[in-house]
Amino acid sequence: MGKRERIKVLISVIGLDGHSTGSEVVSRILMDAGMEVVYLGIYQTPEMILQAVIQEDVDVIGISSHASNYGQIVELLGLLKKNDLDDICVICGGTIPKQQMQELKKKGVSEIFVPQSTSESIINYIVSSVKRANVSSIN
C-alpha cells in the first residue's frame, strides 16, 4: 500500500449470496466518513476479489456474507497469503454464526461485524487498523 490521504476499502459480497443491502449501506457509511470505496457488488468469487485487490491497491477488504459462504472467505484468505497480500486487513459482516466467526478469525479475518454493529464501531475499527498497519510498515 502506498501513502495516500484517504483509506481505500474494497467491499464485496462473496459467492452466490445475493444480499447486497448491508454491503451497500456500509459502503455509503464509509464514503460519508471520507474513505474511498471500491464496491464490487454481489456474486464475486475469491479470484475476482483478489484481482480487484491487486488492481485497486486497497487498505482494507470488507466481505459481506449471509449465505454460508464461509469456505469462500477462507479461500480468499488463502489467495491473499499466496500472493503476499495477507497483511491487508480483512473484515466481514453479516449473519455469521458464532462458531463460524471463531473459525474465520483463526484463519485470518481481523474482525466480524454483525447486523447490530454501529457505524462508529466499523469506522473506528478500520481507521485504527490502517493506522496500526502504517506504523508496522515503518518499523
C-alpha positions as CSV (number, residue, x, y, z in Angstrom):
1,M,0.0,0.0,0.0
2,G,1.4,3.4,-0.9
3,K,1.0,6.6,1.0
4,R,-2.4,8.2,0.4
5,E,-4.6,10.6,2.2
6,R,-7.8,8.6,2.2
7,I,-8.3,5.0,3.4
8,K,-9.3,2.8,0.5
9,V,-11.7,-0.1,1.2
10,L,-12.9,-2.8,-1.1
11,I,-16.4,-4.0,-0.4
12,S,-17.8,-7.2,-1.9
13,V,-20.5,-9.9,-1.4
14,I,-18.8,-13.3,-1.9
15,G,-20.2,-16.3,-3.7
16,L,-23.8,-16.9,-4.6
17,D,-25.1,-14.6,-1.8
18,G,-27.5,-12.0,-3.3
19,H,-28.0,-10.0,-0.1
20,S,-26.5,-6.6,-1.0
21,T,-28.3,-4.2,1.3
22,G,-25.8,-4.4,4.2
23,S,-22.7,-4.0,1.9
24,E,-24.3,-1.1,0.2
25,V,-25.2,0.6,3.5
26,V,-21.7,0.1,4.8
27,S,-20.2,1.4,1.6
28,R,-22.2,4.6,2.0
29,I,-21.2,4.9,5.7
30,L,-17.5,4.6,4.8
31,M,-17.8,7.1,1.9
32,D,-19.6,9.6,4.2
33,A,-16.7,9.1,6.7
34,G,-14.2,10.2,3.9
35,M,-13.0,6.8,2.8
36,E,-12.6,5.7,-0.8
37,V,-14.8,2.7,-1.5
38,V,-14.4,0.2,-4.3
39,Y,-17.7,-1.6,-4.4
40,L,-17.7,-4.9,-6.4
41,G,-21.3,-5.9,-5.7
42,I,-22.8,-9.4,-5.5
43,Y,-21.7,-12.8,-6.9
44,Q,-18.0,-12.3,-6.6
45,T,-15.6,-15.2,-6.5
46,P,-12.5,-15.2,-4.3
47,E,-10.4,-14.9,-7.5
48,M,-12.4,-11.9,-8.7
49,I,-11.9,-10.2,-5.4
50,L,-8.2,-11.0,-5.4
51,Q,-7.8,-9.4,-8.8
52,A,-9.6,-6.2,-7.7
53,V,-7.5,-6.1,-4.5
54,I,-4.3,-6.2,-6.7
55,Q,-5.6,-3.7,-9.2
56,E,-7.0,-1.2,-6.7
57,D,-4.2,-1.4,-4.0
58,V,-6.7,-1.3,-1.1
59,D,-6.0,-0.9,2.6
60,V,-9.0,-2.9,3.8
61,I,-11.2,-5.7,2.3
62,G,-14.8,-5.9,3.6
63,I,-16.7,-9.1,2.8
64,S,-20.4,-9.5,3.3
65,S,-21.7,-13.0,3.9
66,H,-25.3,-14.1,4.6
67,A,-25.5,-17.4,2.8
68,S,-22.9,-19.7,4.5
69,N,-20.1,-18.8,2.1
70,Y,-17.5,-19.2,4.8
71,G,-15.4,-21.6,2.7
72,Q,-15.0,-19.0,0.0
73,I,-13.9,-16.4,2.6
74,V,-11.2,-18.9,3.7
75,E,-10.3,-19.5,0.1
76,L,-9.9,-15.7,-0.4
77,L,-7.6,-15.6,2.7
78,G,-5.5,-18.4,1.2
79,L,-5.2,-16.5,-2.1
80,L,-4.2,-13.3,-0.3
81,K,-1.5,-15.2,1.6
82,K,-0.3,-16.9,-1.6
83,N,0.1,-13.5,-3.3
84,D,1.8,-11.9,-0.2
85,L,-1.2,-9.8,0.5
86,D,-2.1,-11.3,3.8
87,D,-1.1,-8.0,5.6
88,I,-4.3,-6.4,4.2
89,C,-6.9,-6.0,6.9
90,V,-9.9,-8.3,6.1
91,I,-13.2,-7.7,7.8
92,C,-16.5,-9.5,7.4
93,G,-20.1,-8.6,8.1
94,G,-23.4,-10.4,8.0
95,T,-25.3,-13.0,9.8
96,I,-22.5,-15.3,10.7
97,P,-22.9,-18.0,13.4
98,K,-20.5,-17.6,16.4
99,Q,-18.7,-20.9,15.7
100,Q,-18.0,-19.7,12.1
101,M,-16.9,-16.3,13.5
102,Q,-14.3,-18.1,15.6
103,E,-13.1,-20.2,12.7
104,L,-12.8,-17.2,10.4
105,K,-10.8,-15.2,13.0
106,K,-8.4,-18.2,13.4
107,K,-7.9,-18.2,9.6
108,G,-7.1,-14.5,9.4
109,V,-10.2,-12.4,9.4
110,S,-9.4,-9.3,11.6
111,E,-12.9,-8.5,12.7
112,I,-16.5,-9.5,12.1
113,F,-19.4,-7.1,12.3
114,V,-23.0,-8.3,13.0
115,P,-26.1,-6.5,11.8
116,Q,-26.3,-4.7,15.1
117,S,-22.9,-3.2,14.8
118,T,-22.8,0.6,14.9
119,S,-21.5,2.8,12.1
120,E,-19.0,4.2,14.5
121,S,-17.6,0.8,15.5
122,I,-17.0,-0.1,11.9
123,I,-15.4,3.2,11.0
124,N,-13.2,3.3,14.2
125,Y,-12.0,-0.3,13.6
126,I,-11.0,0.4,10.1
127,V,-9.2,3.7,11.0
128,S,-7.3,2.1,13.9
129,S,-6.4,-1.0,11.8
130,V,-4.9,1.1,9.0
131,K,-3.0,3.3,11.5
132,R,-1.6,0.1,13.1
133,A,-0.6,-1.2,9.6
134,N,1.1,2.0,8.7
135,V,3.1,2.1,12.0
136,S,4.1,-1.6,11.5
137,S,5.4,-0.9,8.0
138,I,7.5,2.0,9.2
139,N,9.2,-0.1,12.0
